[in-house]
Every structure is written in C-alpha cells, then in structure tokens.
Amino acid sequence: MDNLINHPVVIGIFAAVILLMLLLDLGVFNKRSHAISNKEALTWSLVWISLSMLFSVVILLMTDDGSRFEKFSQFQSAYWIEKALSVDNLFVFILVFGYFKVPAEYHHKVLSWGILGAIVFRAIFIFSGIGLIKLTYLPAFELFGQVVVLNGVLTVFGLFLIYAGVKSWFGHEDGDDDEKADYGNSIGARVVRRLFKVSPSFDGDKFFTVQNGARMATPLLVVVAVIEFTDLVFAVDSIPAIFAIAPDDPFILYTSNIFAILGLRALYFLLANFMHMFSRLKYGLAIILAFIGVKMVIEPFVHISSPMSLAVVGSVLVISVVLSVLFPIKQEAKA
C-alpha cells in the first residue's frame, strides 16, 4: 500500500493550502481582533470542511488504484474522529475563557496561537508515535491455526481507549468537574507565572505590557498557555485513536489532524452559541472511543476496514446530534 509521505505532489499541495489559508486567515481577514459573528464562524467552518474534503479527493486521485479508496477512507475516518473528539476540547475552551473573563474579541487570537502550537506538537506526537509502533511489533505466533502479529503499543492504546470511553460515558453522570476546575492553577498557568510576572489586567490583545516601568506578561498569555496545555491533555485520547486508522502512514494521520484542528476556531464560536445542540454528543464520543479501542485490540485477529470504521464513526456522530436536538438534556439551574 502506498505511503503518501513519499509523494511530493501531495505533500506540496498540503503545504501550499495550509500556508495560504493561514496567511489569509491571520494576515488578512482576522488581522485586527474582533468578536466573531455566527455568520463568519459558519462561513469559515464550511471553508475548512470543504478544503478538507477536497484534499481527501486529491488523495483519492493521487494514490495507486490498489489502495486508492482505502487511503481516502483512512483520511476521512481520521479527520472525523479528530473533529469529533475535539468537541470535548472546545467545551473546556469555553469554560477557560469564562474563568479568565477574556473579552470576546480576543478569543480568536488566543485560539489561533493555540492551534499553531498544536500543529507543532501534533507532528511530534504522530511521527514519534509511528516510529514507536514500528519498533514494538512482537514475534508472530500461531493461534487456532491463524498466524497472529501483536503490537505492544497499539494493544496498550486500545485498552486505554476502551477505558477512556467507559469512563467518559459514566463520567457524565457525576456532575460538572470541568466547570469546577481551577484553571488559574493549571500547569500552563503556573509555567507562565514562573517565567514572567503577570499583570492583573488585560492590555488589549497584547501578550506583554509595561507597567510602572516593568515588562510583564498579560493574563492573555496565561490563557494561551492554559489552552495549549489543555490541547496536549486531549491529544492523549485523540492521537492514539487515529493510530487505529493508519498506523503505517503518518502523512494521512498528520494531514487529517491538521485540517481538523484548523477548523476548530470557527467551530468554537458556533459551539459557544449552540451548546444545546450537542448535549448528548459526549455519549457518542464515548462510544467512538470504545469502538476505536476495540478495533485496535482485535485488529490482529479481526480486521475492521477503514470504510467500515468511517461508517460507524459517521453514524454515531449523526445519531448523537439528532438525539441532542430531539431530546436535549436540560441543564439544572445552579445555585
């Protein structure tokens, strides 16, 4: 099966699209800080999803016939898994912005820096993870007349995802741990306060300011650090999950991941205003985590194809959103 990391044309298209869109997004359309309207958020969400789907078509056309649809399905599966699992991350971002009382017009800048950091860290996680997987295949053995090849890392990841899915499902019964979290004392916040003296108030959308002749970090830099650390924590779930899709092709995993997270800023602004439409989505995400975990554990014995994985993930997402709209979970009033 082709490994697209060795395909210079596809790599060039990916790099050109990402660089061009980042320049347009950050350097033209959002050069000045402003509150993002629902119309603008919807437009950018559709732009990023459309670009992602077009790139999957590029993969379909540029891959050899024998593995064409498999690679296309791998990209689609990894993309929608990352997109879906990132929704949990966005719920926490909403709480972080509320905790630090960040004005709405600065949210986009914070998320942009957080996502730029994620582009770097996801590359490290994915490429080092692929390398680790290649090193941890166990010697083949025969079981019930079938030759079995186990991978230690993928098996551990699979068991972890099953645990995470079960914990996530039942964890929603226990209340509002995220809402009660002290984000001002998170690791990201503590790192910034250890490195810099932090001013008590914002100074526009600046990360640094000068007060009484002293250069200080602003609370906005603290928020960026908290957002970045939060993304690293959530990557513990999402990165192992996509390894189940294409453990031998880091290019598929990285490109699908980057397209998914680059669309998160726009999705955040929609989610912040339409949270009621996703009240049951967390249960769907728990099912997806457990399904991907099972897929990883049984892969040496039973192969679940990428198109089948895509069908399961897509069905769970659609059903979760439909149930959220038809039977929303009412939030109890807090004292």
C-alpha positions in Angstrom: 0.0 0.0 0.0 1.4 3.5 -0.9 2.8 5.6 1.8 1.8 9.2 0.9 4.7 10.7 2.9 6.8 9.8 -0.1 4.5 11.6 -2.6 6.0 15.0 -3.3 3.0 16.4 -5.2 0.5 15.6 -2.4 2.9 17.0 0.2 3.3 20.2 -1.9 -0.5 20.6 -2.2 -1.0 20.2 1.5 1.8 22.6 2.5 0.6 25.2 -0.1 -3.0 25.1 1.0 -2.2 25.3 4.8 0.3 28.2 4.4 -2.0 30.1 2.1 -5.1 29.7 4.3 -3.1 30.6 7.4 -1.8 33.8 5.7 -5.4 34.7 4.6 -6.9 33.9 8.0 -4.4 35.5 10.3 -2.9 38.2 8.0 -6.0 39.4 6.1 -9.4 38.5 7.4 -8.5 38.5 11.1 -5.6 40.9 11.3 -7.5 43.0 13.8 -9.0 41.5 16.9 -12.8 41.4 16.8 -15.7 39.4 18.0 -16.6 36.6 15.6 -20.2 36.6 14.4 -22.2 33.4 13.8 -22.2 34.1 10.1 -18.4 34.5 10.0 -17.9 31.4 12.1 -20.3 29.3 9.9 -18.5 30.6 6.7 -15.1 29.6 8.0 -16.3 26.3 9.2 -17.7 25.5 5.8 -14.5 26.7 4.2 -12.3 24.4 6.3 -14.5 21.4 5.9 -14.7 22.0 2.1 -10.9 22.2 1.9 -10.6 19.0 3.9 -13.0 17.2 1.7 -11.2 18.4 -1.4 -7.9 17.3 -0.1 -9.3 13.8 0.5 -10.3 13.8 -3.2 -6.7 14.7 -4.0 -5.6 11.7 -2.0 -8.1 9.6 -3.9 -6.8 10.7 -7.3 -3.1 10.7 -6.5 -2.9 7.2 -4.9 -2.4 4.0 -6.8 -5.5 2.2 -7.8 -5.0 -0.7 -5.5 -5.1 1.4 -2.3 -7.0 4.4 -3.6 -10.3 4.0 -1.7 -8.5 2.7 1.4 -6.4 5.8 1.7 -9.4 8.0 1.1 -11.3 6.2 3.8 -8.4 6.4 6.2 -8.2 10.2 5.8 -11.9 10.6 6.2 -12.0 8.4 9.3 -9.1 10.1 11.0 -10.4 13.5 10.1 -13.9 13.0 11.6 -12.6 11.1 14.6 -10.3 14.1 15.4 -13.1 16.6 14.7 -15.5 14.7 16.9 -13.1 14.2 19.8 -12.1 17.9 19.6 -15.6 19.0 20.5 -14.9 17.9 24.1 -11.8 20.2 24.0 -13.9 23.1 22.8 -16.3 22.7 25.7 -13.3 23.2 28.0 -12.1 26.2 26.0 -15.5 27.9 26.6 -15.0 27.4 30.4 -11.4 28.6 30.3 -12.4 31.9 28.5 -15.2 32.3 31.0 -12.9 31.6 34.0 -10.4 34.3 32.9 -13.1 36.7 31.7 -11.5 37.1 28.3 -13.3 39.6 26.1 -14.9 38.0 23.1 -12.8 40.0 20.6 -9.7 38.3 21.9 -10.9 34.7 21.7 -9.8 34.3 18.0 -6.2 35.4 18.7 -5.8 33.1 21.6 -7.2 30.1 19.7 -5.0 30.9 16.7 -1.9 30.8 18.8 -3.1 27.6 20.5 -3.7 25.9 17.2 -0.3 27.0 15.8 1.2 25.3 18.8 -0.9 22.2 18.2 0.4 22.0 14.6 3.9 21.6 16.0 3.0 19.2 18.9 0.8 17.0 16.8 3.7 16.5 14.4 5.9 15.4 17.3 3.3 13.1 18.7 2.3 11.5 15.4 5.7 10.9 13.8 7.3 9.7 17.1 4.3 7.5 17.7 4.5 5.9 14.3 8.2 5.3 14.9 7.4 3.7 18.3 4.7 1.5 16.8 7.2 0.2 14.2 9.6 -0.8 17.0 7.1 -2.7 19.1 5.8 -5.5 16.9 6.0 -8.8 18.8 7.2 -12.0 17.1 4.5 -13.7 15.1 2.8 -16.8 16.7 0.1 -19.2 15.7 -3.3 -19.2 17.5 -6.1 -21.5 16.5 -4.4 -22.1 13.2 -4.1 -18.4 12.4 -0.8 -16.5 12.3 -1.1 -13.5 14.7 1.2 -10.5 14.9 0.6 -8.3 18.0 1.9 -4.8 18.5 2.5 -3.8 22.1 1.9 -0.1 21.8 -1.3 -0.4 19.7 -2.7 -3.0 22.2 -2.0 -0.7 25.2 -3.5 2.2 23.3 -6.6 0.1 22.5 -7.1 -0.9 26.1 -6.6 2.7 27.2 -9.3 4.0 24.7 -11.8 1.4 25.9 -11.2 2.5 29.5 -11.4 6.2 28.4 -14.7 5.5 26.6 -16.3 3.7 29.5 -15.1 6.4 31.9 -16.3 9.1 29.6 -19.8 7.6 29.4 -20.3 7.2 33.1 -18.3 10.3 34.0 -21.1 12.4 32.6 -23.4 11.2 35.4 -21.2 12.7 38.1 -21.6 16.4 37.6 -19.5 19.3 36.5 -15.9 18.6 37.2 -14.7 20.7 34.3 -16.9 23.7 35.4 -15.4 23.5 38.9 -11.8 23.2 37.7 -9.3 25.9 38.9 -7.9 26.8 35.5 -5.9 29.6 37.1 -3.8 27.0 38.9 -3.4 24.6 35.9 0.1 23.6 34.7 0.1 26.1 31.8 -0.8 29.0 34.1 1.8 28.0 36.6 4.5 27.8 34.0 3.8 31.3 32.7 3.7 32.7 36.3 7.0 31.0 37.0 8.7 32.6 33.9 7.1 36.0 34.0 5.5 38.4 36.3 1.8 38.7 35.2 -0.1 41.9 35.2 -3.5 42.0 36.9 -5.4 43.2 33.9 -5.5 42.8 30.1 -3.8 45.3 27.8 -5.9 45.0 24.6 -4.9 41.8 22.8 -1.2 42.1 23.8 0.6 39.2 25.4 3.1 41.5 27.1 2.8 45.0 28.6 4.8 47.6 30.5 3.5 48.8 33.9 5.4 51.1 36.2 8.5 50.6 34.0 8.4 46.8 34.3 7.8 44.5 31.4 5.1 42.0 32.3 3.0 39.2 30.7 -0.7 39.8 30.5 -3.4 37.4 31.5 -3.9 36.7 27.8 -0.6 34.9 27.7 -1.7 32.8 30.7 -4.9 31.9 28.8 -2.8 30.8 25.7 -0.7 28.5 27.9 -3.8 27.0 29.6 -5.4 26.4 26.1 -2.1 24.8 24.8 -1.8 22.5 27.8 -5.5 21.6 27.6 -4.9 20.5 24.0 -2.0 18.4 25.0 -4.1 16.6 27.5 -6.9 15.9 25.0 -4.3 14.7 22.5 -3.8 11.8 24.8 -7.2 10.5 23.6 -7.3 11.7 20.0 -3.8 10.7 18.8 -4.0 7.1 19.9 -7.5 6.9 18.4 -6.3 7.8 14.9 -3.3 5.4 15.1 -6.0 2.7 14.8 -6.9 4.0 11.3 -3.5 4.2 9.6 -0.6 3.1 11.9 1.8 2.9 8.9 1.1 6.2 7.2 2.0 9.3 9.3 1.1 11.6 6.4 -2.5 10.5 6.4 -2.7 11.0 10.2 -1.0 14.3 10.2 -2.8 15.9 7.3 -6.2 14.8 8.6 -5.3 16.0 12.1 -4.2 19.4 10.9 -7.2 20.0 8.7 -9.5 19.0 11.6 -7.8 21.3 14.2 -7.5 24.3 11.8 -11.3 24.3 11.6 -11.7 24.3 15.4 -11.6 28.1 15.9 -14.7 28.6 13.7 -16.4 25.6 15.3 -15.7 27.0 18.7 -17.7 30.2 18.0 -20.6 28.2 16.7 -20.5 25.8 19.6 -20.4 28.6 22.2 -23.8 29.8 20.9 -25.4 26.4 20.2 -24.3 24.2 23.0 -27.8 22.9 23.4 -27.5 21.1 20.0 -24.7 18.9 21.4 -26.0 17.9 24.8 -25.8 14.2 24.0 -22.7 14.3 21.8 -20.4 13.3 24.7 -22.1 10.0 24.9 -21.5 9.5 21.2 -17.8 10.4 21.7 -17.6 7.8 24.5 -18.9 5.1 22.1 -16.4 6.2 19.4 -13.5 6.0 21.8 -14.6 2.5 23.0 -15.1 1.3 19.4 -11.7 2.5 18.2 -10.2 0.8 21.3 -11.9 -2.5 20.5 -10.7 -2.1 16.8 -7.1 -1.7 18.0 -7.2 -4.7 20.4 -8.9 -7.2 17.9 -7.0 -6.0 14.8 -4.5 -8.9 14.9 -7.5 -11.3 14.9 -10.3 -9.5 13.1 -9.7 -6.6 10.6 -12.3 -3.8 10.6 -11.7 -1.9 7.3 -11.4 1.9 7.1 -14.7 2.3 5.2 -16.4 0.3 8.0 -14.8 2.4 10.7 -15.8 5.6 8.8 -19.4 4.3 8.6 -19.5 3.6 12.3 -18.0 6.9 13.4 -20.2 8.9 11.0 -23.4 7.1 12.1 -22.6 7.6 15.8 -22.0 11.3 15.3 -25.2 11.9 13.3 -27.3 9.9 15.7 -25.8 11.8 18.7 -26.5 15.2 17.2 -30.1 14.2 16.1 -30.8 12.9 19.6 -29.4 16.0 21.1 -31.8 18.1 19.1 -34.8 15.9 19.6 -34.2 15.0 23.3 -31.9 17.7 24.7 -30.5 17.2 28.2 -31.8 20.1 30.4 -29.2 21.8 32.5 -30.2 22.2 36.1 -30.1 25.7 37.4 -27.1 26.3 39.6 -27.5 28.0 42.9 
